[in-house]
Structure formats: C-alpha cells, structure tokens
C-alpha cells in the first residue's frame, strides 16, 4: 500500500513539473537527489556497521543475555503470555537495546527474530498474538535513549549542536511508550 502512495506522489510531482515546464528542474532534482541519497547512505554506513558489530559482540559474549535476565521481571509483566524461557524474550531485549541506542537498522533483525519466535508459540497462526501486538506497540513507540542515527544525520547536515535533541527524544520516548503500553494493556483487559 505504501508503495502505491509513494508512486502516486512521484507521478503527480512529475506531471506537475511537466505541465508547468520545469523539466530542467525535474532532471536536476532527480540527479542531485540520487547523489545525495547515496552520499547519505555512505556517511551513515560506518555508524550502522559499528553499532551492529557492537550488538553482535554483545550477543556472542552473553551480555545481551545478562541484560535480558536483568529485564526479565519487567518483560514478564509486559509479555505475560510468553514462556519464561522463551527465545523471543532474548530477541526482544536485543531489539530494545538497539532501539535505545537509536539504531533502528541494527534493531530490525532482532525484531524480526522476536516475531518469528513469538509466531512459533502463537496458537492462532493467522492472527497476531497479544505478545506480538505488545512488542509491535513497544517497538513502534521507539524506546530511544540516545538517537544515534538522528544525531549523525544532524551532524552531516551541519547542525551546530546535534546532541541537543537527546532530552526531547527521551521525553518523547517516555510519553509514546507509556501511552502505547497503557492502551495495549486496556485492549488486553477488554478482550479478556
């Protein structure tokens, strides 16, 4: 669906530029946007690779398991339908840790693995379980303590103080997570 929306926007933009005789600007925009997109990817790549590597080392060394054990009391309250020894809890912990550092790219594989493990425990395979919905709410609200990727983007675009968004990001994370988890809790209570 989102592909259709973006496709619609692109087509409307091209038609608009053609109707108003701005073909040169259209060509310039296409070429410069492609170049700036590739440059942005190349600038972000070292940060993503570094933090993905750190997360992999933390996973292999058992640090994520230790963090997972520390977080188990909280996670067992958030995900009461999951078994205490569920592999999904480890992946959820890894996902939360990566998101907390503002590394959505590094968090995605952990999120996918968590969903895969929760699907194995799901009794109704064609419907999302309560645990899957809660995880999606938590993941979407973006538990971010240090928005590393956003800070890097702000640095790339010449911000004089790229770190000034940290407190705002923490406040937004707290508000979004609290609101999302509260609504999820109410939804679960109403279903029962």
ZITA-V653544 format. One line per field, one symbol per residue. psi: psi as a letter, one per 40 degrees, with the letter a starting at -180 (. if undefined). burial: I if it has 24 or more other ideal C-beta (glycine too) atoms within 12 Angstrom, else O. Layout:
# ZITA-V653544
psi->???
burial->???
This chain:
# ZITA-V653544
psi->dddddddddddddddddddeffddddddddddddddddddddddddddddddddddddddeeddddddddedddddddgdeiidehddddddddddddddefgdddddddddddddddddehdgdeihidddddddddddegghdhgdddddddddefhdgdeeedddddddddddddddddddddddddd.
burial->OOOOOOOOOOOOOOOOOOOOOOOOOOOOOOOOOOOOOOOOOOOIOOIIOOIIOOIOOIIOOOOIOOIIOOIOOOIOOIIOIIOOOIIIIIIIIIIIIIIIIIIIIIIOOIIOIIIOIIIOIOOOOOOOIIIIIIIIIIIIIIIIIIIIIIIIOOOOOOOOOOOOIOOOIOOOIOOOIOOIIOOIOOOOOOOO
